[in-house]
């Protein structure tokens, strides 16, 4: 069985809304959840990855992507 290949082209490329460049860096933020907050009932560390423009350091948000691809905000 063949796996469908996604079409990747310039029309769906993500660019920084601040400077227009398309190079990004991933950075991690760690959050501690106590056993009372954690769904597993044990102390947990949660890793949240955020994406920043490699040129101007602007943090990419869901709102930036919604604006760029003209999706309605929920």
C-alpha positions as CSV (number, residue, x, y, z in Angstrom):
1,X,0.0,0.0,0.0
2,X,1.4,3.4,-1.0
3,X,1.5,6.2,1.6
4,X,0.2,9.5,0.4
5,X,3.0,12.1,0.2
6,X,2.1,15.7,1.4
7,X,2.6,18.4,-1.1
8,X,5.2,20.9,0.3
9,X,5.6,24.1,-1.6
10,X,6.0,27.8,-1.0
11,X,2.3,28.4,-0.6
12,X,2.1,26.6,2.8
13,X,5.5,27.8,4.1
14,X,5.5,29.4,7.5
15,X,7.3,32.8,7.7
16,X,7.9,35.1,10.6
17,X,5.2,37.8,10.7
18,X,7.7,40.3,12.1
19,X,10.6,40.0,9.6
20,X,9.3,37.7,6.9
21,X,12.2,35.1,7.2
22,X,11.5,31.4,7.3
23,X,14.2,30.0,9.7
24,X,13.1,29.0,13.1
25,X,14.7,27.5,16.3
26,X,12.9,25.3,18.8
27,X,13.4,26.1,22.5
28,X,12.0,24.2,25.5
29,X,10.2,25.4,28.6
30,X,9.8,23.0,31.5
31,X,6.8,23.0,33.8
32,X,6.4,21.1,37.0
33,X,3.0,19.5,37.8
34,X,2.4,18.3,41.3
35,X,0.6,15.0,41.8
36,X,-2.6,16.9,42.4
37,X,-2.5,18.6,39.0
38,X,-1.1,15.6,37.0
39,X,-3.5,13.3,35.2
40,X,-1.3,10.3,36.3
41,X,-1.5,11.3,39.9
42,X,2.3,11.6,40.2
43,X,4.8,14.5,40.2
44,X,5.5,15.3,36.5
45,X,7.7,17.6,34.4
46,X,6.1,18.7,31.2
47,X,8.2,19.9,28.2
48,X,6.6,22.7,26.1
49,X,8.4,23.4,22.9
50,X,8.2,26.9,21.5
51,X,9.4,28.2,18.1
52,X,11.3,31.4,17.6
53,X,12.5,33.2,14.5
54,X,16.2,32.5,14.1
55,X,16.7,36.0,12.7
56,X,14.6,38.4,14.9
57,X,13.8,36.1,17.9
58,X,10.0,36.6,17.6
59,X,8.1,33.8,19.2
60,X,5.6,32.2,16.8
61,X,2.1,31.9,18.3
62,X,-1.1,30.2,17.2
63,X,-2.5,33.6,16.4
64,X,0.4,34.3,14.0
65,X,-0.4,31.0,12.1
66,X,-4.1,31.8,12.1
67,X,-3.4,35.2,10.6
68,X,-0.9,33.8,8.0
69,X,-3.2,31.0,6.8
70,X,-6.5,33.0,7.2
71,X,-8.1,30.5,9.5
72,X,-10.9,31.7,11.8
73,X,-9.9,32.0,15.5
74,X,-11.8,29.7,17.9
